[in-house]
């Protein structure tokens, strides 16, 4: 098993734009990095809800009941679109955001509802885990490698979101920024949902 190759693959996937990273960036832009941190932690840990079941047979279930997983994909798109709608209506100036920042529980749902995450984890198991590897060893390896990459890379999207917000808060261009971030989030999930290349 090449852990180095798996790590490079995981870093390239975790670090690039996708529904989860765009949601972190947009949430941090709207509420600040610190306020969005519980959401970010939830996003990071939520991927484990896919990895462990998949490592112990969820792939076989998906092949046996494809309609269930097809339905989940569209529910995923609807959920992340809802998050994007919330972001679009945020204002960056203090006291002007609508409601509280999405919390830890909201973050936990993002990856199970993220088509890119499913494709990434499927790729990790099928391309980097040798045939005959025990289910626990394979799943633990994928889980730890992805978690390590997420802990390092995903908070950077939150920091970037806060930095962007500092330049736009209170300016006429602020609402256009928030709508752009929301649109990018929606486009990323629909690209992951419908495009052939989910990387």
C-alpha positions in Angstrom: 0.0 0.0 0.0 1.5 3.3 -1.1 0.6 5.8 1.7 2.6 8.5 0.0 0.6 8.2 -3.3 -2.6 8.1 -1.3 -1.6 11.3 0.6 -0.7 13.1 -2.6 -4.1 12.1 -4.1 -6.0 13.1 -0.9 -4.2 16.5 -0.7 -5.0 17.3 -4.3 -8.6 16.5 -3.7 -9.1 18.1 -0.3 -7.2 21.3 -1.3 -9.1 22.1 -4.5 -12.4 23.8 -4.9 -15.5 21.8 -4.3 -18.8 22.1 -2.4 -17.3 21.6 1.0 -14.4 24.1 0.6 -16.7 26.7 -1.0 -19.1 26.3 1.9 -16.3 26.9 4.4 -15.0 29.9 2.5 -18.4 31.5 2.1 -19.4 30.8 5.7 -16.1 32.3 7.0 -16.6 35.3 4.7 -20.0 35.9 6.1 -19.4 35.3 9.8 -15.6 35.3 10.3 -13.2 32.5 10.7 -13.7 32.0 14.4 -17.5 31.9 14.2 -17.4 29.5 11.3 -14.9 27.2 13.1 -17.5 24.8 14.5 -19.0 24.4 11.0 -15.5 23.8 9.6 -14.7 21.1 12.3 -18.0 19.5 11.5 -17.2 19.4 7.8 -13.8 17.8 8.5 -15.2 15.1 10.8 -18.3 14.5 8.6 -16.2 12.8 5.9 -15.7 9.9 8.4 -19.4 9.1 8.1 -18.7 8.1 4.5 -15.3 6.5 4.9 -16.1 3.9 7.5 -19.4 2.6 6.1 -17.8 2.5 2.6 -14.8 0.6 3.9 -17.1 -2.0 5.4 -19.4 -2.7 2.5 -21.4 0.4 1.5 -20.0 0.1 -2.1 -21.8 -3.2 -2.5 -25.0 -1.8 -1.1 -24.8 1.1 -3.6 -24.6 -1.3 -6.4 -27.5 -3.4 -5.1 -29.7 -0.3 -4.5 -28.7 2.4 -7.0 -31.9 4.3 -6.7 -31.3 5.1 -3.0 -27.9 6.6 -3.8 -29.3 8.5 -6.9 -31.9 10.0 -4.6 -29.3 11.0 -2.0 -27.3 12.8 -4.7 -30.2 15.1 -5.4 -30.9 15.7 -1.8 -27.2 16.6 -1.4 -27.5 19.2 -4.2 -30.6 20.7 -2.5 -29.0 20.9 0.9 -25.8 22.6 -0.3 -27.9 24.9 -2.4 -29.8 25.9 0.7 -26.5 26.7 2.5 -25.5 28.8 -0.5 -28.8 30.7 -0.4 -28.0 31.6 3.3 -24.6 32.8 2.3 -26.0 34.9 -0.6 -28.1 36.9 1.9 -25.3 37.5 4.4 -23.8 40.9 4.9 -20.2 41.2 6.1 -20.4 44.4 8.1 -20.7 43.6 11.9 -24.3 43.2 13.0 -25.7 42.8 9.5 -25.5 39.0 9.1 -28.9 37.3 9.2 -29.0 34.7 12.0 -26.3 32.7 13.6 -23.5 31.0 11.7 -24.1 27.4 10.7 -22.7 25.2 13.5 -21.0 21.9 14.0 -24.1 19.8 13.2 -24.6 21.6 9.9 -21.0 21.0 9.0 -21.3 17.2 9.7 -23.9 16.9 7.0 -21.9 18.6 4.2 -19.6 15.7 3.2 -22.3 13.0 3.3 -24.3 15.3 1.1 -21.3 16.0 -1.2 -20.9 14.1 -4.5 -17.2 15.1 -4.7 -16.5 13.5 -1.3 -18.1 10.2 -2.4 -16.1 10.1 -5.6 -12.9 11.0 -3.8 -13.3 8.3 -1.2 -14.3 5.7 -3.8 -11.1 6.6 -5.7 -9.0 6.3 -2.6 -10.3 2.8 -1.9 -10.2 1.5 -5.5 -6.9 3.1 -6.7 -4.7 3.0 -3.7 -5.7 0.0 -1.5 -4.3 -3.3 -2.8 -6.6 -6.2 -3.2 -6.7 -8.5 -0.2 -6.1 -5.7 2.3 -8.2 -6.2 5.5 -11.3 -4.0 5.7 -10.2 -2.4 9.0 -6.6 -1.7 7.9 -7.8 -0.3 4.6 -10.5 1.9 6.1 -8.2 3.2 8.9 -5.5 4.2 6.4 -7.9 6.1 4.2 -9.6 7.7 7.2 -6.4 8.9 8.8 -4.8 10.2 5.5 -7.9 12.1 4.5 -8.4 13.5 8.1 -4.8 14.7 8.2 -5.1 16.5 4.9 -8.4 18.1 5.9 -7.1 19.3 9.2 -4.2 21.1 7.4 -6.0 22.3 4.2 -9.6 23.0 4.9 -9.2 25.7 7.6 -7.1 27.6 5.0 -10.3 28.0 3.0 -11.9 29.6 6.1 -8.9 31.9 6.6 -9.2 32.9 2.9 -12.9 33.6 3.3 -12.3 36.0 6.2 -9.5 37.7 4.4 -11.8 38.3 1.4 -14.5 39.7 3.7 -12.2 42.3 5.2 -11.7 43.9 1.8 -15.4 44.0 0.9 -17.3 44.6 4.2 -19.6 47.6 4.0 -18.7 48.4 0.4 -21.2 48.5 -2.5 -19.6 45.4 -4.0 -20.3 43.4 -0.8 -23.6 41.9 -1.9 -22.1 40.9 -5.3 -19.3 39.1 -3.6 -21.7 37.1 -1.4 -23.8 36.2 -4.4 -20.7 35.2 -6.3 -19.6 32.9 -3.5 -23.0 31.4 -3.2 -23.1 30.9 -7.0 -19.7 29.2 -6.9 -20.9 26.9 -4.2 -23.9 25.8 -6.2 -21.9 25.5 -9.4 -19.3 23.3 -7.7 -21.9 20.9 -6.3 -23.7 20.6 -9.7 -20.4 20.1 -11.5 -19.6 17.3 -9.1 -23.1 15.9 -9.5 -23.3 15.9 -13.3 -19.8 16.1 -14.7 -18.0 12.9 -15.6 -14.8 14.1 -14.0 -15.4 14.4 -10.2 -11.8 15.3 -9.3 
